[in-house]
Amino acid sequence: MKFLSYWHDTAPAFAGAEEGPVDGHYDVAVVGGGFTGLGAARQLAKAGAKVVVLEAEAVGWGASGRNGGHLNNGLAHSYLAAKAELGTERAIALYKALDDSIDTIEALIEEEKIDCSFRRTGKLKLASKPQHFQAIARNFEAVHSEVDSDTALLSADDLKQEIGSPFHGAMLSKKSAMMHMGRYVMGLAEAAKRHGATIFENAAVTGHRQADRRHHLKTGRGSVTADAVLVATGAYTPSTFGYFRRRIIAVGSFIIATRPLTEAEIAATMPGNRTCVTSKNIGNYFRLSPDNRIIFGGRARFSATSDHGSDPKIAATLKASLAEIFPQLASVEIDYCWGGLVDITKDRFPRAGCHDGVWYAMGYSGHGAQLSTHLGMLIADAILGRPDCNPMKGLEWPAVPGHFGTPWFLPLVGMYYKMLDSVG
């Protein structure tokens, strides 16, 4: 078993990073070389802006290369709850932004000729308990009638041709997709570079100040100045940007990938070949990879240290969850185990905009793989002075009480959700 990301291990490395010192003046400095930052950098560079990307590790090293590979349209959580909290207009705008985000990725892949196995598959939100299906059905009725008719409600019998495990029904979101995340992020970096962006790897930002109408950014390899800054670091946001750290809860999400399955095994487990997510509070998500592995993830650990390090214990926990859903795969070999940090906000809605002269887009709360490229491009347009189509513009973002970057409360949260799953 390899304790590293399947996406990283099966994608080519980015060869376009700058070798020399970090220096110069730019129109825009982008902090973070993942989907958000690279999507923004490409958009800015295409418009003629002089843009630099400062990545602390390597392109795609963070959440963009450590996720489950889903591109799910619609809201990660209840549309009815979003309407109650955000109001109908903003809830619809956010729902449609997530729909648009998959269209954006599809168009970008076509334009830049990125080989990443993109495919529209549809997503199943699977009801783990009968009462969960009732809640899913209520949410479906509102979604289907108000914002997305390209959805369907499936009964337990309907699911028999979709998945080789008993669930109590599901909502099908037909616009959802999947792709190879590692090959996509490398292709996105190459596209940003091709359009003129300068990309530095191993250039963690350790200092930021504003003076003389410019931003001054310090790294271990030198410093740059810029007229505008976009922070696109999500759960990996450094302490340099404490405002965002106090508003982001970094939660570890862990994933395993099996050996490639045979055709018979696929027919017995995932004949529908869609992205799937279960309805428990501490649920699981899974899909088939381009080479027919099951990529299976979940919250295998609620740690106050917020690290994404995987180990045999996490692999065993996830393998047990896989066997619970698919007993026929109880003895299947596991080839990969890895983790990543998910940037969650207190209300689980993303945030994007400008605070104190610094632009940002983050807090995707489990839907970052699909929304990040799109939202990065929308913020880039706002920086360029184009019409601001940010669906989260102006939404208040209070700090999490008692949170200063280290989520000491996560073990308690994990215990609470386990209790909810055991009784409801």
Order of alpha helices (4+ residues) and beta strands (2+ residues): alpha-beta-alpha-beta-beta-alpha-alpha-beta-beta-alpha-beta-beta-beta-alpha-beta-beta-beta-beta-alpha-beta-alpha-beta-beta-beta-alpha-beta-beta-beta-alpha-alpha
